[in-house]
Amino acid sequence: MDNITIYFNGEKLQCLIGAIVSVILIAASVYFQFLQKPMLKGIAYSVIPLSTLLIIICVGVIFRTPKDIKRVTKFQIETPQKIQTEEIPRMEKVMKSFNIIKNVELVLLAIGLVILVVFWKNEQLRGIGIGIIIMSISLYTFDHIAEARGENYIRFLKSL
């Protein structure tokens, strides 16, 4: 298997795992809504929108992967200069967006921590803080792994 296919299939696999975990988190959060526990309801309030966002992103990547493999493989075989003029610049934009996204996730982590500490006595707000903390750490880890894979992919592209 070539590096192009390995990269995109890695993205697809990670997004498949992310989508499955998100569905499980949403299902658990919906269940939490039926319980009479304010903290669990608070967790659900923050987990549902962030998990929904992750599902949307992941499903897009999953469905786009075969086209991406075909497109970049075609560049490599038929028009190698397009690797330099199209794929590397595209990936450099993706890599820059990881910095922004990861910073947003760190801000979310800080917000979650502040909510947790400031509103410790309010169970529902404490739950919202916990949910934000859980999701921000999960999303940061998810993006950190994807970013590392992207760095390897760019190195490969630049070596062509």
N, C-alpha and C positions, 0 to 999 in steps of 0.2 A: 504494500500500500504506500502511495507516495505522500509527501509532506502536506500537500494541499488537501487531500482527502482526510488525512489524519487530523489536521487542524479543524476542518469544518465538521467532521464527525465527532470530534471532541466537544465542540460547541453544541452540537445537536444532543449528545448524550447528557451533557451537563444541564441543558435546558429541559430535557425529558425528566431528569431527576428533579430539577427545580419545579416543574409543573406538577409532578406527582406529589411532592412535599407540600406545595401550595394548596393543592386540592385537599390533602389531609388536614392541613392547618385550617382551611376554611370550614371543612366539615366539623372539626373539633370546636371551632369558634361558634358555629351555628348551634351546636349542642350546648356550649357554654351559655348561649342566650336563653336557653330554657331552664337553666339552673337558677336558683334563687341566691346566687353568690355574686355580690357586686364586683369583687376583684376579677372573677372569671369573665364577667360581662365586659369589664374594662379591657381586659386582655383581648377579647374578641373584637372590640371596637377598633383597636389599632392593628390587629393582625389581618382582619378581612380586607381592608383597602390595600395594604402593602402586598399581601399574597395575591390579590386580584391583579395588581400591576405586574407582579412577577409572572403570573400565568400568561398575561397578554404578551409580554416581551418574549417569553419562552416559546409560546406557540408560533409566534412570528418567525423566530430563528429556526424552529423545527421544520416549518414548511418552506422556508427560504433556502435551507441547506443544499438540497439537490441542485437547485439552480446555481447557487454559488460555486459548488464543486465543478459543475459543467462549464460555467463562465470562466473561472480562473484556469482550469485545465486547458480550455480552448486557447486562452491567452498564451499559456506556456507552450503549446504545440504550434499554433498558427501565427500568432503575433506576439512574440516574447517581449517586444518593447512596451506593450500595454501593461505588463507587470510593473514596469518602472513608472509609466505615466498614469495608470489608473488604480491598480491594486495597492501599490505601496502608499500612494497619497490617501486612498480610502482607509487603509489600516492605520495610518498615522492620525487621521481624524478620530477613528474609533479609540485609539490609545489615549488621545487627549481627552476624549469624553469620559474615559475611565477615571481620570484624575478628578474631574468635576463630580461625577457620580459618587466616587468614594468619599469626597469631601462632604457632599450632601448627607451621605450615610453617617459620617462622623458627627455632623451637626445633629442629625436625628438621634444618635446615641446620647449626645450631650443633653438634648431636650428630654429624652426619656429619663435620664438620670436626674435632671432637675425636677421633673414632675414627680418622680419617685420620692425624692428627698423632701421637697417642699410640701407635697400633699400626702405624706406618709399616713396620716390618720384617716384619710378618705379612701376607703377600699377601692372604689371604682376608679378613681384617678390613679391610685397606686397601680391598679391593673393595667390602665392605659400606658403608664410609664414602663411597666414590665414588658408589655407587648411591643412597645416601640424599641426597647432595648434588645429584646430577642430578635426582632425583625431586622434592626439595623446591623447587628453583629452578623446575622445570617447573610444578609444582602452584601455586606462588605466582604465577607469570606467568599461568597459566590463570585463577586466581581474581581476580587484579587486573583482567584484561580483563573478566571477567563483572561485577565490582563496578562498573567504569566504565560499562558498559552499563546496569546497574541504577540508577545515579545519574541517568542521562539519562531512564530510564523513569519514575522517581519524579518528576522535574521535570515531565515531560509530564503525569503523573497529577494533580499538584497544580495544574496550569494549567487543568484541566477545570472 
